[in-house]
Amino acid sequence: MENKYVITRKGIEEKSEKNASDVIREISTREELEEIIERMPFTQTIQAPNSKIRKEFYQTAMDKYEDLEWVKVIKSVHLRVEEKRYDEFELKYLEKAKEFLYGEIAVAFQIPFESVEAFLNETIEKQLQAF
């Protein structure tokens, strides 16, 4: 199988295109993504005592450019939004993590980007019912 690569834009709050840089990384395989999807319900969230440290943890997770780290950010922010305890900056991290992760899932599973969230919800729900 031919390797696929993606260019991702570094930085969440870049003020200008000049300050941004690109990272080229190999897209995870379908098998790797299937394993990550299976682990999603059991993946720990990012915990921090305050907003400043939480923002640093999110940035560190994003800078690793790893699927599991993006899952942690998505899950952490999603739970904080549900609890209505989130800071505005967290929404930017949520969107960027979704952009990266969902883009890879869309390519690996050959589904439209817009359908990835529904695909994940359905897949995870089936896994939890079988569990």
MARRO-266604 format. One line per 3 residues: their letters; for each residue x, y, z of N, C-alpha, C, O. Coordinates in steps of 0.05 Angstrom, whole numbers, plus 32768, in hexadecimal, padded with zeros to 4 digits. Layout:
// residues N
a = X,Y,Z,X,Y,Z,X,Y,Z,X,Y,Z; ...
This chain:
// residues 131
men = 8011,7FE8,8000,8000,8000,8000,8012,8019,8000,8026,801A,800D; 800A,802C,7FF1,8018,8045,7FEF,8015,8056,8008,7FFE,8059,8012; 802B,8061,8012,8029,8073,8029,801C,808D,8022,8021,8098,800C
kyv = 800C,8098,8034,7FFF,80B2,802F,800A,80C5,8045,800E,80BE,805C; 800E,80DE,803C,8018,80F2,804E,8005,8109,804F,7FF6,810E,803D; 8007,8118,8065,7FF6,812F,8069,8007,8146,8073,801B,8142,8082
itr = 8000,815E,806B,800E,8176,8075,7FFB,8182,8089,7FE4,8189,8083; 8006,8186,80A1,7FF5,8193,80B5,8002,81AD,80BD,801A,81B0,80BE; 7FF1,81C0,80C3,7FFA,81DB,80CB,8000,81DC,80E8,7FEE,81D6,80F8
kgi = 8018,81E3,80F0,801F,81E6,810C,8013,81FF,8118,8010,8213,810A; 800B,81FD,8131,8002,8214,813F,7FE4,8217,813F,7FD7,8212,812B; 7FD9,821F,8156,7FBC,8222,8158,7FB5,823F,8155,7FA0,8245,8148
eek = 7FC4,8251,8160,7FBD,826D,8160,7FD1,827D,8150,7FDA,8293,8159; 7FD8,8274,8138,7FEB,8283,8128,7FDF,829D,811F,7FC8,829F,8116; 7FEF,82B2,8123,7FE5,82CD,811C,7FE9,82D3,80FE,7FDA,82E3,80F3
sek = 7FFC,82C6,80F2,8000,82CA,80D5,800B,82B1,80C9,8016,829F,80D6; 8008,82AE,80AF,8012,8297,80A0,8031,8295,80A2,803C,827F,80A1; 803E,82AC,80A5,805C,82AC,80A7,8065,829D,80C0,807A,8290,80BF
nas = 8056,829F,80D6,805E,8291,80EF,8057,8274,80EF,8061,8265,8100; 8046,826B,80DD,803D,824F,80DC,8052,823E,80CE,8061,8248,80BD; 8053,8225,80D5,8065,8213,80C7,8055,81F9,80C3,8041,81F4,80D0
dvi = 805F,81E9,80B0,8051,81D1,80A8,8060,81B8,80B2,8079,81B9,80B4; 8052,81A3,80B8,805D,818A,80C0,8053,8175,80AC,803A,8174,80A7; 8064,8166,80A0,805C,8151,808E,805F,8137,809D,8075,8130,80A6
rei = 804A,8128,809E,804B,810E,80AC,803B,80FA,809D,8028,8100,808F; 8043,80E1,80A1,8034,80CB,8094,801A,80C7,80A2,8018,80C7,80BB; 8005,80C3,8093,7FEA,80BE,809D,7FEA,80A2,80AA,7FF6,808F,809F
str = 7FDD,809F,80C0,7FDB,8085,80CD,7FCC,8072,80BC,7FBB,807A,80AB; 7FD2,8058,80BF,7FC5,8044,80AF,7FA8,8040,80BA,7FA2,8048,80D0; 7F98,8033,80AA,7F7D,802D,80B2,7F7E,801C,80CC,7F6E,8020,80DE
eel = 7F90,8009,80CC,7F92,7FF7,80E4,7F99,8007,80FD,7F8E,8002,8112; 7FAC,8019,80FA,7FB4,802A,8111,7F9D,803B,811B,7F98,803D,8133; 7F8E,8046,8108,7F77,8056,810F,7F60,8045,811B,7F52,804E,812D
eei = 7F5C,802D,8111,7F48,801B,811D,7F4F,8016,813A,7F3D,8016,814B; 7F68,8012,8140,7F71,800D,815C,7F6B,8026,816D,7F62,8024,8184; 7F71,803D,8163,7F6D,8056,8172,7F4F,805A,8176,7F47,8062,818C
ier = 7F3F,8055,8162,7F21,8058,8165,7F17,8045,817B,7F06,804C,818B; 7F22,802D,817B,7F1A,8019,818F,7F21,8022,81AC,7F13,801C,81BF; 7F37,8031,81AE,7F41,803A,81C8,7F33,8055,81D1,7F36,805C,81E8
mpf = 7F26,8062,81BF,7F1B,807D,81C5,7F0A,807E,81DF,7F0F,8090,81EF; 7EF8,806C,81E4,7EE8,806E,81FC,7EF8,806B,8216,7EF0,8074,822B; 7F10,8060,8214,7F20,805A,822B,7F39,806D,822D,7F49,806A,823F
tqt = 7F3B,807F,821A,7F51,8092,821A,7F4D,80A7,822F,7F38,80B3,8231; 7F62,80AC,823E,7F60,80C0,8254,7F60,80DC,8248,7F6B,80E1,8233; 7F53,80EE,8257,7F52,810A,824F,7F6A,8119,825A,7F78,810E,826C
iqa = 7F6E,8130,8251,7F83,8142,825B,7F78,8151,8273,7F64,815F,8271; 7F86,814E,8289,7F7E,815C,82A2,7F92,8171,82A9,7FAA,816C,82A6; 7F89,8188,82B2,7F9B,819E,82BA,7F8E,81AE,82D0,7F75,81B1,82D0
pns = 7F9E,81B9,82E2,7F92,81C9,82F8,7F88,81E5,82F0,7F78,81F1,82FF; 7F91,81EF,82D9,7F87,8209,82D0,7F89,820C,82B2,7F95,81FB,82A4; 7F7F,8222,82A8,7F7D,8227,828B,7F98,8229,827E,7F9D,821E,8268
kir = 7FAB,8237,828B,7FC6,823A,827F,7FD3,821F,827B,7FDE,821A,8265; 7FD3,820E,828F,7FDF,81F4,828D,7FD0,81E3,8279,7FDC,81D4,826A; 7FB6,81E4,8279,7FA5,81D5,8266,7FAD,81DC,824A,7FB0,81CB,8239
kef = 7FB0,81F6,8244,7FB7,81FF,822A,7FD3,81F4,8222,7FD7,81EB,820B; 7FE6,81F4,8234,8000,81E8,822F,7FFE,81CA,8229,800B,81C0,8217; 7FEE,81BC,8239,7FEA,819F,8234,7FDE,819A,8218,7FE6,8188,820A
yqt = 7FCA,81AA,8211,7FBE,81A7,81F7,7FD2,81AC,81E1,7FD4,819C,81CE; 7FE2,81C1,81E4,7FF6,81C7,81CF,800B,81B1,81CD,8013,81AA,81B7; 8014,81A7,81E4,8027,8191,81E4,801C,8178,81D6,8029,816B,81C6
amd = 8003,8172,81DC,7FF5,815B,81CE,7FF4,8160,81B0,7FF9,814E,81A1; 7FEC,8178,81A8,7FE9,817D,818C,8005,817C,817D,8006,8173,8167; 8019,8185,818B,8034,8186,817F,8040,816B,817B,8054,8168,816C
kye = 8035,8156,8187,803F,813B,8183,8036,8130,8168,8042,811D,815E; 8021,813B,815D,8016,8132,8143,8011,8114,8143,801A,8106,8131; 8004,810B,8158,7FFC,80EF,815B,7FDE,80ED,815E,7FD2,80FD,816C
dle = 7FD3,80D9,8152,7FB6,80D5,8152,7FAA,80D3,816E,7F96,80E0,8175; 7FB7,80C4,817F,7FAD,80C0,819A,7FAE,80DA,81AA,7F9C,80DE,81BB; 7FC1,80EB,81A5,7FC2,8105,81B3,7FAB,8117,81AA,7FA0,8125,81BA
wvk = 7FA4,8115,8190,7F8E,8125,8186,7F74,811B,8193,7F62,812B,8199; 7F72,8100,8197,7F5A,80F5,81A4,7F58,8100,81C0,7F42,8108,81C9; 7F6E,8102,81CE,7F6E,810C,81EA,7F64,8129,81EA,7F54,8131,81FC
vik = 7F6D,8139,81D7,7F65,8155,81D6,7F47,8157,81D0,7F38,8165,81DE; 7F3E,8148,81BC,7F22,8149,81B4,7F10,8140,81CC,7EFD,814D,81D2; 7F17,812A,81D8,7F07,811F,81EE,7F07,8133,8206,7EF2,8137,8212
svh = 7F1E,813E,820C,7F21,8150,8223,7F0F,8169,821F,7F00,8171,8231; 7F12,8175,8208,7F03,818E,8203,7EE5,8188,8201,7ED4,8197,820B; 7EDE,8172,81F3,7EC2,816B,81F0,7EB5,8168,820C,7E9F,8172,8210
lrv = 7EC2,815A,821E,7EB7,8156,8239,7EB4,8171,8248,7EA1,8176,8256; 7EC8,8182,8244,7EC7,819D,8251,7EB1,81AE,8246,7EA4,81BD,8254; 7EAC,81AC,822C,7E96,81BA,821F,7E7B,81B0,822A,7E69,81C0,8230
eek = 7E78,8196,822C,7E60,818A,8236,7E5A,8193,8253,7E43,8198,825A; 7E6F,8196,8262,7E6C,819F,827E,7E6B,81BE,8281,7E68,81C8,8297; 7E6D,81CB,826A,7E6C,81E9,8269,7E82,81F5,827B,7E7E,8208,8289
ryd = 7E9A,81E8,827A,7EB1,81F2,8289,7EC9,81F8,8278,7EE0,81F6,8281; 7EC5,81FF,825F,7EDB,8202,824C,7EE3,821F,8249,7ED3,8232,824F; 7EFB,8223,823F,7F05,823E,8238,7F04,8240,821A,7F05,822C,820C
efe = 7F01,8258,820F,7EFF,825C,81F2,7F16,8250,81E3,7F11,8244,81CE; 7F2E,8252,81ED,7F45,8247,81DE,7F42,8229,81DA,7F4E,821F,81C6; 7F34,821B,81EB,7F31,81FE,81E8,7F23,81F7,81CE,7F28,81E2,81C3
lky = 7F11,8207,81C6,7F02,8202,81AD,7F14,8201,8195,7F10,81F2,8182; 7F29,8212,8195,7F3C,8212,817F,7F4C,81F8,817E,7F51,81ED,8169; 7F54,81EE,8196,7F62,81D5,8197,7F50,81BE,818E,7F59,81AB,8181
lek = 7F37,81BF,8196,7F24,81AA,818E,7F21,81A9,8170,7F23,8194,8164; 7F1E,81C0,8163,7F1B,81C1,8146,7F34,81B8,8137,7F32,81A9,8124; 7F4B,81C0,8141,7F64,81B8,8134,7F69,8199,8137,7F71,818C,8124
ake = 7F64,818F,814F,7F67,8172,8154,7F54,8162,8142,7F5B,814E,8137; 7F3B,816C,8140,7F27,815E,812F,7F30,8160,8112,7F2E,814C,8103; 7F3A,8176,8109,7F43,817A,80EE,7F59,8165,80E7,7F58,8158,80D2
fly = 7F6C,8162,80F9,7F82,814F,80F4,7F78,8132,80F5,7F7D,8123,80E2; 7F6B,812B,810B,7F63,810F,810E,7F4D,8107,80FA,7F50,80F2,80ED; 7F39,8117,80F7,7F23,8110,80E4,7F2D,810F,80C8,7F24,80FF,80B7
gei = 7F41,8120,80C1,7F4C,811F,80A6,7F5A,8105,80A1,7F57,80F9,808B; 7F69,80FB,80B4,7F76,80E1,80B0,7F62,80CA,80AF,7F65,80B8,809E; 7F4E,80CB,80C0,7F39,80B6,80BF,7F2A,80B7,80A5,7F25,80A2,8099
ava = 7F24,80CE,809B,7F16,80D1,8081,7F26,80C4,806A,7F1B,80B6,805A; 7F40,80C9,806A,7F51,80BD,8055,7F54,809F,8059,7F50,8090,8046; 7F59,8096,8071,7F5E,8079,8076,7F44,8068,8071,7F46,8052,8067
fqi = 7F2D,8073,8078,7F14,8064,8076,7F05,806B,805D,7EEF,8060,8057; 7F10,807E,804D,7F03,8087,8034,7EE7,8090,8039,7ED4,8087,802B; 7EE3,80A2,804C,7EC9,80AE,8051,7ECC,80CC,8050,7EE1,80D7,8055
pfe = 7EB6,80DA,804B,7EB8,80F8,804B,7EBF,8103,8066,7EB6,80F8,807B; 7ECF,8118,8067,7ED7,8124,8080,7EBE,812A,8092,7EBF,8126,80AA; 7EA9,8134,8085,7E91,813C,8094,7E83,8124,80A1,7E73,8128,80B3
sve = 7E89,810C,8098,7E7C,80F4,80A3,7E8C,80E7,80B9,7E83,80D3,80C5; 7EA4,80F0,80BE,7EB6,80E3,80D1,7EAA,80E3,80ED,7EAB,80CE,80FA; 7E9F,80F9,80F7,7E95,80F9,8112,7E7E,80E6,8116,7E7E,80D7,812A
afl = 7E6C,80E4,8103,7E56,80D1,8105,7E61,80B4,8103,7E58,80A3,8112; 7E75,80B0,80F2,7E81,8096,80F0,7E8E,808E,810B,7E8A,8077,8114; 7E9C,80A0,8118,7EA9,809A,8132,7E94,8095,8147,7E96,8081,8156
net = 7E7F,80A5,8148,7E6A,80A1,815C,7E5D,8086,8159,7E58,8078,816C; 7E57,807F,8140,7E4A,8065,813B,7E5D,804D,8142,7E54,803A,814E; 7E76,804F,813A,7E89,803A,813F,7E8E,8036,815D,7E8F,8020,8166
iek = 7E91,804C,816B,7E96,804A,8188,7E7E,8040,8196,7E80,8030,81A9; 7E66,8048,818E,7E4D,803E,819A,7E4B,8020,8197,7E43,8012,81AA; 7E51,8016,817F,7E50,7FF9,817A,7E64,7FEA,818C,7E5E,7FD5,8197
qlq = 7E7C,7FF6,818F,7E91,7FEA,81A0,7E88,7FE8,81BD,7E8C,7FD4,81CA; 7E7C,7FFE,81C6,7E73,7FFE,81E2,7E5C,7FEB,81E7,7E5A,7FE0,81FD; 7E4B,7FE8,81D4,7E35,7FD5,81D7,7E3F,7FB8,81D8,7E35,7FA8,81E6
af = 7E54,7FB3,81C7,7E5F,7F98,81C7,7E70,7F93,81E0,7E73,7F7C,81E7; 7E79,7FA8,81ED,7E8A,7FA6,8205,7E78,7F9D,821C,7E82,7F9A,8232
